[in-house]
Amino acid sequence: MGAHSRKCDWCNSGTPIVRDMEPANLEYQYWCEECARALIIRGDPIETYRELDGEPIYGRLLEEHCTLKRFYSFATA
């Protein structure tokens, strides 16, 4: 199934903007913007990720909401 036909693995309704490339649980790999924002605010951001729409939406969320500076990786094909 392609990313465009997927739904967010957490809320099962939003369109995914980011994929966790090293998920702790394989059932939760695709995240919509709202759920991804909640992860960041909770202090559990995705560290190795791939933006799905070509826009750096998740990268902007990290910049806006992440106060703890870690090393994040944008996964390339």
C-alpha positions in Angstrom: 0.0 0.0 0.0 1.4 3.4 -1.0 1.9 6.2 1.5 -0.8 8.3 -0.1 -3.5 5.7 0.5 -2.4 5.1 4.1 -3.8 6.6 7.3 -1.9 7.6 10.4 -1.1 4.5 12.4 -1.9 6.2 15.7 -5.2 8.0 15.1 -6.2 6.0 12.0 -7.7 9.1 10.4 -5.0 11.6 9.4 -2.9 11.6 6.3 0.7 10.7 7.1 3.3 13.3 6.6 6.3 11.4 8.1 7.5 7.8 8.4 9.5 6.6 11.3 12.4 4.6 9.8 13.4 3.0 13.0 10.1 2.5 14.9 10.1 0.9 18.4 6.8 -0.8 17.3 6.3 -1.8 13.7 2.6 -1.1 13.9 3.3 2.7 14.3 5.5 3.8 11.4 3.3 6.5 9.7 2.3 9.7 11.5 -0.1 12.5 10.6 0.9 16.1 11.4 -1.2 16.3 14.6 0.1 13.0 16.0 3.7 13.8 15.0 3.4 17.2 16.8 2.1 15.4 19.9 5.1 13.0 19.9 7.5 16.0 19.7 5.7 17.9 22.5 5.6 14.8 24.7 9.4 14.6 24.3 9.5 11.5 22.1 10.2 12.7 18.6 11.0 10.5 15.7 14.8 10.5 15.3 15.2 8.8 11.9 12.4 9.8 9.6 11.4 10.3 6.0 9.1 13.2 4.9 6.4 11.8 2.7 5.1 14.8 0.7 8.5 16.3 -0.2 7.7 19.2 2.1 9.8 19.5 5.3 6.7 19.6 7.5 8.1 17.3 10.2 11.4 19.2 10.1 9.5 22.4 10.8 7.6 20.8 13.6 10.9 19.8 15.2 12.2 23.3 14.9 9.0 24.8 16.4 8.4 22.4 19.3 11.6 20.6 20.2 13.6 22.2 23.0 16.0 19.2 23.5 18.5 19.3 20.7 19.3 15.8 19.5 20.7 14.4 16.3 17.9 13.7 13.8 18.4 12.1 10.5 16.5 12.5 7.3 16.5 9.1 5.7 17.4 9.0 2.1 16.5 6.2 -0.4 
